[in-house]
Amino acid sequence: MCSSRPPVVVVAPDSFKGSVSAQQAAAAIARGARAVFGPDAEIIELPLADGGEGTLDSLLAVWGQQPLSIVTTDAIGRSRTARYGVASDGKTGVIEAAEANGLPHVQDVPLQPRRADSYGVGTIAVELLDAGATEILLCIGGSASTDGGTGMMTALGVRFLDAAGDPVTPGGAGLSDIRSVDASGLHPRALNAYWRVAVDVDNPLVGPRGAAATFGPQKGADGRDIQALDAGLSNLAHVLANAGGLSADEYLQQPGLGAAGGMPLSLVALVGAELMPGARLVGDAVGLPAALARADLVLTGEGSFDQQSLGGKVVDAIRREAPTSAAVIVIAGTVLLTAAECREAGITAAFSIARGASTLSDLVADAEKLLEDTAGQICAASTFSGHQSRTHGK
């Protein structure tokens, strides 16, 4: 890199879905970098995630912690054991909601889009609060429920009541019957905790791009279910109006509240949760901004690098945080952006791990070796090419 000092290299990939975890990808890329730069180079491994599957493992890997487990319930009330995590400080807890109410856990029976709820996620939150957590990172991708977060808040002690003052039916089925909310039994530590919710979509709560219309079909919802769930979420927003300082219209329109069946809605209104892009949340939690500030070279990657990668995913978080003096290079199974598009996005370059004509099965089978070799090729070239600032389209 044409410098008298060893380079600082930040290795911060996402997982390569169906192939290698973020931890495995980071280790492989780091091996390739060390083979070129030698033992004096500072190689910082920060496996990342975008708030969906793999986020818990990425955070625990960087924190050097093992997952904990708890017996909770799945989206239709059946007992299951879910994993969760606590940072080394003992004060920050992380919940991957799909560990409890994830769609894969209820696909052994016909899907029940109106019955499914998020109660099991709340059980994990109670465990963390009871243990003294003051900050909770909630990653909500992959849920089976469309209940506006009412199940989770019920587990935390909130009561959602009908016109007669009785608790409504759990899940999306009861949303349209809610007329009032009793938060007097809310867990005593819930309001004082700092809640951050990782979202990787900007969908609003209701409407054509809302939670029910966009994500309901994959959870088993037909046209009638979607209409009922959409109306229920709208009703919940009106009941919760002003509880969190926002009007009903603001709840209905706020980007991201439609994620995970509207789960953020009740959290934002009742405990002041903050929505964040998942990749940024994970990056902040593992110290990515500080690492990037020192970097000469940043090696990131994911399975497929395309336009969606620039909209809230891991690569997007890195290109926005990295200083312009650092080269940012993407390593991917498939690269679908041109060199010009990369430069416009603030990416120095992007490389596929494929060697010649390769099938997907070939790439999956040899992913770690291919990542290591591609990283080595990139780093070897960088020692001769000099260190150039990036053109940003941030």
NUROPA-274674 format. One record per residue: x, y, z of N, C-alpha, C in turn. Coordinates in steps of 0.02 Angstrom, whole numbers, padded with zeros to 5 digits, always signed. Layout:
<recs>
XYZXYZXYZ ...
</recs>
This chain:
<recs>
+00041-00060+00000+00000+00000+00000+00043+00063+00000 +00105+00056-00021+00149+00113-00028+00152+00154+00035 +00165+00123+00091+00167+00157+00155+00223+00127+00196 +00255+00167+00239+00309+00143+00280+00284+00102+00339 +00220+00106+00355+00193+00068+00411+00148+00013+00385 +00141-00040+00425+00096-00094+00404+00025-00067+00399 -00014-00093+00352-00082-00068+00344-00128-00092+00400 -00181-00053+00413-00235-00073+00456-00291-00097+00411 -00309-00160+00417-00358-00191+00373-00419-00211+00415 -00477-00185+00398-00539-00205+00432-00575-00255+00388 -00588-00314+00415-00623-00367+00380-00693-00373+00410 -00743-00351+00372-00811-00345+00400-00864-00369+00350 -00868-00435+00339-00919-00461+00293-00984-00480+00328 -01036-00486+00288-01098-00518+00309-01089-00593+00296 -01139-00633+00315-01137-00703+00297-01148-00711+00222 -01127-00769+00196-01142-00787+00128-01196-00840+00133 -01259-00818+00126-01317-00860+00141-01312-00929+00109 -01325-00980+00149-01323-01048+00124-01254-01076+00114 -01203-01038+00135-01134-01059+00122-01091-01053+00185 -01072-00992+00204-01030-00982+00263-01060-00927+00306 -01048-00933+00371-01070-00881+00417-01026-00820+00410 -01047-00765+00439-01006-00704+00438-00940-00716+00473 -00941-00757+00526-00880-00772+00563-00831-00812+00519 -00858-00862+00484-00815-00902+00440-00788-00860+00382 -00831-00816+00355-00808-00773+00299-00753-00726+00322 -00763-00696+00381-00713-00649+00407-00646-00684+00418 -00648-00744+00447-00587-00780+00460-00550-00798+00396 -00588-00819+00345-00557-00837+00281-00526-00777+00247 -00562-00722+00245-00535-00661+00214-00474-00636+00251 -00476-00640+00317-00419-00619+00358-00357-00662+00344 -00368-00726+00335-00311-00770+00319-00278-00748+00253 -00319-00732+00204-00292-00709+00141-00253-00645+00147 -00278-00599+00189-00244-00535+00199-00178-00545+00237 -00178-00587+00288-00117-00599+00327-00062-00632+00285 -00083-00674+00239-00033-00708+00197+00006-00658+00154 -00025-00602+00138+00008-00550+00098+00044-00498+00141 +00009-00472+00191+00036-00416+00230+00081-00438+00287 +00079-00502+00305+00123-00526+00356+00100-00512+00427 +00138-00533+00476+00117-00530+00546+00113-00459+00575 +00146-00412+00543+00146-00344+00571+00083-00305+00554 +00046-00328+00504-00015-00292+00486-00068-00301+00540 -00107-00250+00551-00162-00254+00599-00225-00273+00561 -00248-00334+00572-00308-00360+00538-00364-00364+00590 -00415-00323+00581-00471-00320+00629-00530-00358+00600 -00549-00413+00631-00606-00453+00607-00670-00432+00643 -00718-00409+00604-00783-00389+00631-00839-00420+00589 -00855-00483+00600-00912-00513+00564-00976-00475+00579 -01014-00460+00527-01073-00418+00535-01137-00454+00512 -01192-00420+00521-01258-00445+00500-01302-00384+00491 -01360-00394+00458-01404-00337+00444-01466-00336+00489 -01464-00374+00543-01521-00375+00588-01565-00435+00580 -01553-00475+00528-01592-00535+00518-01555-00596+00543 -01565-00652+00509-01533-00714+00528-01458-00706+00534 -01429-00732+00588-01357-00728+00598-01334-00670+00640 -01378-00623+00656-01358-00564+00694-01335-00583+00763 -01371-00626+00797-01351-00647+00864-01282-00677+00864 -01269-00722+00817-01204-00754+00814-01148-00704+00799 -01161-00655+00756-01111-00605+00739-01092-00564+00800 -01142-00542+00837-01129-00502+00896-01091-00542+00949 -01112-00603+00961-01079-00643+01012-01008-00659+00993 -00995-00668+00928-00927-00683+00906-00880-00625+00921 -00903-00565+00907-00861-00506+00920-00854-00493+00995 -00908-00504+01032-00906-00494+01105-00867-00549+01141 -00855-00606+01107-00822-00661+01140-00865-00696+01191 -00930-00698+01178-00978-00727+01225-01013-00787+01195 -01037-00830+01238-01076-00888+01216-01151-00873+01220 -01192-00903+01177-01264-00892+01182-01293-00922+01245 -01344-00890+01271-01383-00916+01326-01448-00944+01298 -01485-00982+01337-01547-01010+01312-01602-01005+01363 -01663-01005+01339-01722-01000+01381-01779-01039+01349 -01821-01069+01390-01881-01101+01365-01935-01048+01356 -01959-01040+01296-02009-00990+01280-02063-01023+01237 -02096-00984+01196-02148-01011+01152-02138-00988+01081 -02161-01029+01034-02157-01009+00964-02218-00966+00947 -02226-00951+00883-02278-00904+00863-02349-00929+00874 -02357-00995+00885-02424-01021+00898-02429-01052+00968 -02385-01030+01012-02391-01047+01082-02360-01112+01104 -02324-01147+01061-02293-01209+01081-02225-01197+01113 -02206-01238+01160-02143-01230+01195-02084-01240+01147 -02034-01197+01153-01972-01205+01116-01915-01171+01154 -01856-01194+01143-01797-01164+01174-01766-01115+01125 -01757-01054+01148-01729-01001+01106-01662-00977+01135 -01619-00956+01090-01555-00927+01111-01560-00851+01115 -01519-00822+01158-01512-00750+01161-01442-00734+01185 -01424-00672+01191-01355-00656+01210-01350-00596+01256 -01293-00592+01290-01277-00536+01334-01205-00516+01321 -01193-00451+01313-01125-00426+01301-01082-00437+01363 -01017-00430+01355-00971-00442+01410-00982-00395+01468 -01013-00336+01456-01026-00289+01511-01086-00310+01553 -01122-00361+01530-01179-00385+01568-01240-00340+01564 -01236-00285+01528-01290-00236+01528-01327-00233+01461 -01296-00258+01408-01326-00256+01342-01348-00325+01321 -01413-00333+01309-01440-00397+01287-01460-00395+01215 -01455-00451+01181-01476-00454+01111-01526-00511+01102 -01580-00495+01068-01632-00543+01052-01639-00548+00977 -01635-00608+00951-01651-00621+00881-01722-00649+00883 -01771-00607+00867-01841-00624+00878-01861-00691+00846 -01831-00706+00789-01849-00768+00754-01829-00830+00792 -01786-00822+00843-01770-00879+00886-01833-00904+00921 -01880-00858+00933-01943-00876+00965-01999-00882+00914 -02016-00826+00880-02075-00827+00836-02057-00831+00762 -02001-00862+00748-01979-00868+00678-02024-00912+00636 -02031-00893+00573-02074-00931+00527-02053-01004+00520 -01988-01021+00517-01970-01091+00508-01995-01137+00564 -02005-01109+00623-02024-01151+00680-02098-01173+00679 -02138-01143+00636-02209-01161+00633-02229-01188+00565 -02181-01205+00524-02197-01230+00457-02210-01305+00456 -02210-01336+00515-02227-01407+00518-02302-01417+00522 -02339-01362+00528-02413-01364+00530-02439-01311+00482 -02503-01314+00462-02530-01260+00420-02520-01192+00454 -02497-01143+00416-02484-01077+00444-02548-01044+00469 -02542-01007+00523-02600-00976+00555-02587-00901+00562 -02594-00864+00508-02573-00793+00508-02610-00749+00557 -02673-00766+00574-02709-00723+00622-02695-00744+00694 -02679-00806+00705-02665-00830+00772-02595-00813+00795 -02546-00816+00750-02475-00809+00768-02463-00744+00807 -02421-00748+00859-02405-00688+00897-02332-00687+00917 -02312-00632+00950-02241-00621+00968-02229-00629+01043 -02274-00665+01078-02268-00672+01150-02200-00702+01170 -02178-00751+01133-02115-00784+01151-02055-00738+01150 -02057-00687+01107-02003-00637+01105-02002-00597+01170 -02062-00581+01194-02067-00544+01257-02041-00584+01316 -02049-00649+01315-02023-00692+01368-01947-00684+01374 -01913-00681+01317-01841-00671+01317-01823-00603+01346 -01862-00552+01326-01849-00484+01351-01857-00480+01427 -01908-00514+01453-01917-00516+01526-01856-00546+01560 -01830-00600+01533-01771-00632+01561-01712-00583+01564 -01702-00546+01510-01647-00498+01508-01657-00441+01559 -01717-00415+01562-01730-00361+01609-01723-00385+01681 -01746-00445+01695-01739-00473+01762-01665-00481+01781 -01623-00494+01731-01552-00504+01743-01513-00438+01747 -01548-00382+01738-01516-00317+01745-01495-00282+01682 -01517-00307+01624-01499-00273+01561-01528-00203+01559 -01488-00155+01538-01510-00086+01531-01517-00065+01458 -01494-00108+01413-01501-00095+01341-01519-00160+01307 -01569-00157+01263-01590-00217+01227-01588-00203+01152 -01551-00245+01118-01547-00243+01045-01594-00297+01019 -01646-00277+00984-01697-00323+00960-01693-00329+00884 -01677-00388+00860-01671-00401+00788-01732-00440+00767 -01772-00413+00721-01840-00439+00712-01854-00473+00646 -01805-00486+00605-01818-00517+00541-01843-00589+00547 -01882-00611+00499-01902-00681+00494-01960-00702+00537 -02001-00655+00559-02056-00672+00605-02114-00706+00569 -02152-00745+00608-02212-00778+00581-02275-00740+00598 -02270-00687+00637-02329-00653+00664-02342-00585+00631 -02405-00564+00637-02425-00496+00616-02471-00471+00672 -02440-00453+00728-02480-00433+00787-02462-00364+00814 -02423-00326+00775-02405-00259+00798-02365-00257+00861 -02334-00313+00880-02295-00316+00941-02336-00325+01004 -02401-00336+00997-02444-00343+01056-02427-00404+01098 -02408-00459+01065-02389-00519+01102-02328-00507+01145 -02278-00475+01117-02217-00460+01154-02232-00416+01214 -02272-00364+01203-02288-00318+01257-02333-00351+01310 -02374-00398+01289-02415-00436+01338-02369-00475+01386 -02317-00506+01358-02270-00542+01400-02235-00495+01449 -02228-00432+01430-02196-00382+01472-02245-00350+01521 -02307-00372+01521-02356-00349+01571-02408-00301+01548 -02410-00284+01483-02460-00238+01457-02524-00277+01440 -02581-00246+01450-02645-00277+01434-02680-00238+01378 -02700-00275+01326-02736-00245+01269-02809-00266+01277 -02853-00217+01287-02921-00231+01309-02974-00213+01257 -03029-00252+01258-03085-00238+01213-03134-00189+01246 -03190-00177+01214-03238-00128+01239-03265-00145+01307 -03265-00209+01326-03290-00230+01391-03235-00229+01444 -03174-00211+01424-03119-00211+01471-03085-00278+01480 -03099-00324+01435-03068-00390+01438-03011-00396+01389 -02960-00437+01404-02904-00447+01357-02929-00475+01290 -02903-00448+01236-02924-00471+01170-02890-00537+01153 -02915-00569+01101-02885-00631+01076-02813-00617+01055 -02765-00661+01074-02695-00649+01054-02686-00650+00978 -02631-00622+00955-02614-00623+00885-02650-00570+00844 -02643-00575+00778-02675-00526+00735-02750-00528+00738 -02779-00584+00759-02852-00590+00761-02885-00541+00808 -02850-00521+00861-02881-00477+00910-02867-00404+00900 -02828-00385+00851-02807-00316+00844-02866-00268+00833 -02914-00288+00793-02970-00243+00779-03016-00233+00839 -03010-00277+00889-03053-00272+00948-03023-00228+01003 -02961-00207+00995-02928-00168+01048-02960-00098+01052 -02979-00080+01113-03007-00013+01124-02966+00027+01174 -02927-00007+01215-02885+00029+01264-02824-00014+01281 -02775+00019+01310-02714-00016+01329-02699+00001+01402 -02688-00051+01442-02671-00042+01513-02598-00060+01522 -02556-00009+01531-02484-00021+01539-02462-00017+01612 -02510-00020+01658-02493-00013+01729-02451-00072+01754 -02457-00130+01720-02419-00189+01741-02355-00199+01702 -02334-00149+01662-02273-00155+01623-02213-00169+01667 -02170-00213+01645-02110-00231+01683-02076-00168+01709 -02059-00165+01773-02033-00102+01802-01968-00078+01771 -01930-00120+01740-01867-00099+01710-01874-00081+01636 -01932-00095+01607-01940-00087+01534-01934-00015+01512 -01963+00031+01549-01962+00101+01528-01893+00133+01535 -01853+00108+01581-01787+00136+01591-01734+00106+01546 -01751+00051+01513-01703+00019+01467-01702+00057+01401 -01645+00053+01368-01637+00082+01301-01649+00028+01250 -01704+00033+01213-01723-00017+01164-01704+00007+01094 -01667-00035+01058-01652-00021+00988-01676-00081+00947 -01714-00065+00895-01745-00117+00853-01713-00115+00784 -01684-00171+00765-01651-00176+00700-01702-00192+00645 -01706-00149+00596-01750-00160+00539-01709-00157+00474 -01727-00197+00426-01692-00194+00361-01740-00180+00304 -01801-00155+00322-01849-00134+00271-01876-00066+00293 -01905-00029+00245-01933+00037+00261-02009+00037+00252 -02040-00021+00253-02112-00025+00242-02152+00009+00298 -02205+00044+00281-02247+00074+00332-02291+00019+00364 -02330+00039+00412-02370-00009+00450-02426-00040+00408 -02462+00001+00370-02521-00023+00333-02519+00000+00260 -02568-00023+00222-02573-00003+00152-02541-00053+00105 -02534-00035+00041-02508-00081-00010-02437-00106+00005 -02397-00065+00040-02329-00086+00059-02325-00102+00134 -02382-00108+00165-02383-00119+00237-02365-00190+00258 -02366-00201+00324-02345-00265+00352-02386-00323+00325 -02452-00316+00324-02495-00371+00304-02490-00385+00229 -02495-00332+00188-02495-00340+00116-02428-00366+00090 -02374-00341+00118-02308-00359+00092-02283-00425+00118 -02290-00436+00183-02259-00495+00214-02310-00548+00235 -02375-00530+00234-02426-00577+00255-02428-00641+00215 -02423-00637+00148-02428-00698+00108-02376-00751+00127 -02315-00731+00143-02265-00781+00160-02279-00812+00228 -02324-00780+00267-02343-00807+00332-02410-00844+00328 -02433-00856+00267-02494-00894+00257-02557-00854+00248 -02553-00788+00244-02612-00746+00240-02640-00744+00169 -02706-00755+00163-02739-00745+00099-02769-00675+00097 -02808-00660+00045-02834-00593+00037-02876-00569+00096 -02919-00612+00123-02961-00593+00180-02919-00583+00242 -02869-00625+00252-02824-00617+00310-02788-00550+00306 -02762-00535+00246-02725-00472+00237-02769-00412+00253 -02830-00413+00229-02876-00358+00242-02890-00351+00317 -02901-00407+00351-02915-00405+00423-02855-00382+00463 -02796-00407+00445-02735-00389+00482-02718-00316+00471 -02726-00292+00410-02712-00222+00395-02758-00177+00435 -02823-00194+00438-02870-00154+00477-02854-00157+00551 -02832-00215+00574-02814-00222+00644-02754-00179+00664 -02704-00179+00621-02645-00138+00635-02662-00063+00634 -02706-00043+00589-02729+00026+00587-02765+00044+00651 -02807-00001+00674-02843+00011+00737-02795+00018+00796 -02745-00026+00798-02696-00023+00852-02659+00044+00852 -02641+00068+00792-02607+00132+00787-02650+00188+00815 -02714+00186+00802-02759+00238+00827-02767+00233+00903 -02769+00172+00930-02775+00164+01002-02711+00189+01037 -02654+00176+01005-02591+00196+01035-02572+00268+01021 -02613+00303+00981-02598+00372+00963-02582+00414+01024 -02526+00449+01018-02502+00496+01070-02469+00461+01129 -02474+00394+01133-02442+00360+01189-02366+00369+01186 -02339+00371+01125-02268+00382+01118-02252+00449+01088 -02299+00495+01092-02287+00562+01066-02302+00571+00993 -02328+00520+00960-02343+00524+00889-02419+00517+00879 -02443+00547+00825-02513+00540+00808-02524+00474+00771 -02587+00455+00762-02603+00394+00726-02575+00397+00655 -02582+00454+00622-02557+00460+00554-02481+00450+00551 -02446+00476+00601-02374+00468+00603-02354+00395+00613 -02391+00359+00655-02378+00288+00663-02391+00251+00598 -02444+00270+00563-02463+00235+00502-02413+00247+00446 -02379+00303+00447-02335+00321+00392-02261+00311+00405 -02242+00302+00468-02171+00300+00485-02136+00241+00450 -02083+00254+00411-02047+00199+00378-02020+00150+00429 -02026+00086+00414-01998+00035+00457-02046+00004+00507 -02101+00038+00522-02148+00010+00571-02184-00052+00544 -02181-00063+00479-02212-00122+00450-02168-00184+00453 -02108-00178+00479-02063-00235+00484-02090-00287+00533 -02078-00350+00517-02094-00406+00563-02166-00403+00588 -02213-00393+00542-02283-00393+00561-02301-00334+00606 -02266-00277+00596-02281-00218+00636-02256-00222+00707 -02211-00268+00722-02186-00276+00790-02159-00211+00821 -02125-00168+00783-02099-00107+00814-02152-00060+00841 -02214-00064+00816-02264-00014+00834-02274-00009+00910 -02290-00064+00942-02302-00062+01014-02239-00043+01053 -02182-00064+01028-02119-00047+01062-02104+00027+01059 -02114+00056+01000-02103+00128+00993-02151+00167+01037 -02214+00147+01037-02265+00185+01073-02260+00177+01149 -02242+00117+01172-02248+00103+01244-02182+00103+01283 -02126+00091+01249-02062+00094+01285-02011+00139+01250 -02034+00177+01200-01990+00226+01167-01934+00195+01127 -01946+00137+01097-01894+00104+01058-01872+00146+00999 -01808+00140+00982-01779+00175+00925-01768+00126+00868 -01793+00142+00809-01782+00100+00750-01715+00118+00718 -01678+00068+00698-01614+00079+00665-01605+00028+00609 -01571+00047+00555-01553-00003+00506-01513-00058+00541 -01529-00121+00526-01497-00176+00562-01422-00176+00558 -01395-00162+00499-01322-00163+00491-01289-00109+00533 -01321-00051+00537-01293+00002+00578-01296-00016+00653 -01351-00047+00674-01357-00067+00744-01302-00116+00762 -01292-00166+00720-01240-00216+00734-01172-00183+00732 -01160-00140+00683-01095-00106+00677-01080-00065+00739 -01128-00027+00762-01118+00014+00822-01103-00030+00882 -01138-00086+00887-01131-00130+00946-01062-00162+00949 -01030-00174+00891-00965-00208+00891-00907-00160+00880 -00920-00095+00878-00865-00046+00871-00841-00034+00801 -00885-00045+00751-00865-00035+00682-00843+00036+00666 -00879+00089+00687-00857+00156+00669-00786+00172+00690 -00767+00152+00751-00699+00166+00775-00647+00127+00735 -00663+00065+00717-00616+00025+00678-00608+00055+00608 -00663+00075+00577-00659+00103+00509-00620+00168+00508 -00624+00206+00561-00590+00271+00564-00514+00263+00557 -00489+00204+00574-00417+00191+00572-00396+00152+00511 -00443+00130+00471-00429+00082+00418-00394+00112+00358 -00348+00074+00330-00320+00088+00264-00358+00050+00210 -00378-00010+00227-00413-00054+00180-00471-00087+00217 -00529-00088+00185-00588-00121+00213-00610-00175+00165 -00613-00237+00189-00636-00293+00149-00703-00317+00177 -00755-00310+00137-00822-00331+00158-00849-00379+00106 -00909-00403+00116-00936-00448+00067-01002-00480+00088 -01032-00515+00040-01095-00550+00050-01105-00596-00010 -01158-00636-00007-01169-00684-00061-01179-00653-00129 -01223-00604-00133-01237-00570-00197-01232-00495-00187 -01189-00462-00225-01180-00390-00220-01218-00357-00277 -01274-00323-00260-01316-00292-00309-01344-00226-00281 -01392-00197-00316-01419-00133-00294-01450-00137-00224 -01480-00194-00206-01509-00201-00140-01456-00196-00085 -01395-00213-00102-01341-00209-00053-01329-00138-00029 -01350-00089-00070-01337-00019-00054-01396+00013-00017 -01445-00027+00003-01505-00002+00036-01515-00028+00106 -01466-00018+00150-01474-00037+00220-01440-00102+00239 -01406-00134+00192-01370-00196+00208-01301-00179+00236 -01262-00232+00248-01196-00224+00279-01150-00180+00236 -01147-00194+00171-01104-00155+00127-01124-00081+00129 -01188-00067+00132-01212+00002+00135-01187+00036+00198 -01191+00003+00255-01168+00032+00318-01094+00048+00315 -01056+00003+00285-00983+00013+00282-00965+00071+00236 -00996+00074+00178-00978+00128+00131-00995+00196+00160 -01045+00199+00202-01065+00263+00232-01020+00283+00291 -00993+00233+00325-00952+00247+00385-00878+00254+00369 -00854+00220+00317-00782+00219+00304-00756+00287+00281 -00698+00308+00305-00669+00371+00281-00651+00366+00207 -00652+00422+00173-00637+00421+00101-00565+00402+00087 -00522+00405+00137-00452+00386+00127-00443+00310+00126 -00493+00272+00147-00488+00199+00149-00517+00169+00086 -00483+00119+00059-00509+00081+00003-00561+00031+00030 -00620+00030+00000-00673-00016+00020-00685-00064-00037 -00672-00128-00025-00677-00178-00077-00726-00232-00055 -00771-00249-00101-00823-00299-00088-00802-00365-00120 -00808-00419-00082-00797-00486-00108-00864-00523-00104 -00886-00551-00159-00953-00581-00161-00954-00643-00205 -01004-00684-00195-01013-00741-00240-01031-00717-00309 -01076-00669-00312-01098-00639-00375-01094-00564-00370 -01064-00531-00419-01060-00459-00422-01102-00434-00481 -01154-00396-00466-01201-00373-00517-01198-00298-00529 -01150-00263-00498-01141-00192-00510-01079-00181-00553 -01083-00132-00597-01027-00115-00640-00975-00075-00601 -00916-00068-00630-00864-00028-00598-00887+00044-00587 -00923+00072-00636-00948+00140-00629-00999+00146-00573 -01042+00096-00567-01092+00096-00514-01058+00090-00445 -01006+00051-00442-00969+00044-00379-00938+00111-00359 -00905+00144-00406-00873+00208-00391-00925+00259-00369 -00982+00262-00403-01034+00309-00386-01060+00295-00315 -01059+00233-00295-01084+00215-00228-01031+00222-00174 -00970+00239-00193-00918+00246-00143-00882+00181-00129 -00886+00133-00175-00852+00069-00169-00791+00071-00215 -00733+00055-00190-00673+00057-00231-00676+00005-00287 -00696-00056-00269-00701-00110-00319-00739-00168-00288 -00762-00213-00332-00797-00273-00309-00772-00332-00350 -00763-00389-00316-00736-00448-00349-00777-00510-00331 -00789-00552-00380-00822-00615-00368-00770-00668-00349 -00790-00715-00308-00745-00769-00288-00743-00824-00341 -00786-00819-00392-00790-00872-00443-00726-00875-00484 -00704-00936-00498-00647-00947-00543-00674-00975-00608 -00676-00934-00658-00703-00956-00722-00777-00974-00717 -00798-01021-00758-00868-01042-00757-00879-01085-00695 -00921-01061-00649-00933-01097-00587-01008-01102-00574 -01028-01158-00547-01097-01166-00526-01105-01142-00454 -01167-01129-00434-01180-01109-00366-01155-01161-00316 -01165-01225-00333-01142-01278-00288-01066-01278-00282 -01031-01260-00336-00958-01256-00333-00937-01201-00284 -00969-01143-00289-00952-01086-00246-00967-01101-00173 -01023-01134-00161-01043-01150-00092-00993-01200-00062 -00975-01251-00100-00931-01303-00075-00862-01277-00058 -00836-01229-00096-00768-01205-00087-00765-01133-00062 -00819-01109-00032-00824-01038-00016-00767-01012+00027 -00749-01047+00079-00697-01021+00124-00630-01016+00088 -00611-01067+00050-00548-01065+00014-00550-01010-00040 -00606-01003-00074-00612-00951-00125-00609-00881-00095 -00640-00872-00038-00636-00807-00004-00565-00791+00016 -00531-00840+00044-00461-00830+00064-00417-00812+00005 -00426-00849-00050-00384-00837-00109-00400-00769-00141 -00464-00752-00146-00483-00688-00175-00456-00630-00134 -00461-00636-00068-00433-00583-00024-00358-00577-00034 -00324-00633-00042-00252-00631-00053-00234-00596-00118 -00273-00611-00170-00262-00578-00235-00272-00502-00229 -00325-00483-00195-00340-00411-00187-00284-00377-00148 -00263-00407-00093-00212-00375-00052-00145-00372-00087 -00128-00424-00125-00066-00422-00163-00066-00365-00213 -00121-00355-00247-00127-00301-00295-00122-00233-00260 -00151-00228-00201-00152-00163-00167-00083-00141-00145 -00037-00187-00136+00030-00167-00115+00068-00132-00171 +00043-00139-00232+00076-00107-00289+00036-00048-00316 -00029-00047-00302-00072+00002-00335-00074+00069-00299 -00045+00073-00239-00048+00136-00203-00115+00143-00167 -00120+00197-00132-00180+00207-00090-00218+00268-00115 -00276+00256-00143-00314+00310-00174-00379+00321-00138 -00398+00385-00134-00463+00401-00103-00519+00379-00148 -00578+00368-00117-00636+00347-00155-00678+00407-00176 -00715+00398-00231-00766+00446-00250-00831+00422-00221 -00863+00465-00182-00923+00444-00146-00986+00470-00178 -01037+00427-00179-01103+00446-00198-01148+00437-00138 -01123+00452-00078-01161+00440-00017-01220+00486-00012 
</recs>
